[in-house]
Amino acid sequence: MAGFLFRRNKADGYPGKGFFDKPEPERRAKVNRALCKGCGDCCSACYYRRIRIDGKGRAHVRGGCSGCAACMNVCPSGAITMIDID
C-alpha cells in the first residue's frame, strides 16, 4: 500500500541536468545600470533579498544570487539580464 513512497522518483537527479544530460550552467543576475530606473520592483521580487537600490538610485546585485530570474521577469525597463558563471 505504501510502496509508492519507496519508488525512485523520476525527477531524482534532475537539478543540474539540462537537455541531453548536459550540466545546466550556473547563472546570476546582471543589471544594466544605464537602463535601470531605480523603481525597486526587482528588490521586491528577489526571494533571497540580493538586490538593493544604491545611493545613486540604481539596482545592484549582491553576492549569493541564485539565478532564479524573478527580478528579470518583473523589471519594467528590461535592465536585468541573466549571465552564465563559469
Secondary structure, DSSP 8 states (H G I E B T S, - for coil): --GGGTS--TTTT-TTB-GGG-B--EEEEEE-TTT-----HHHHH-TT--EEE-TTS-EEE-TT-----HHHHH-TT--EEEEEE-
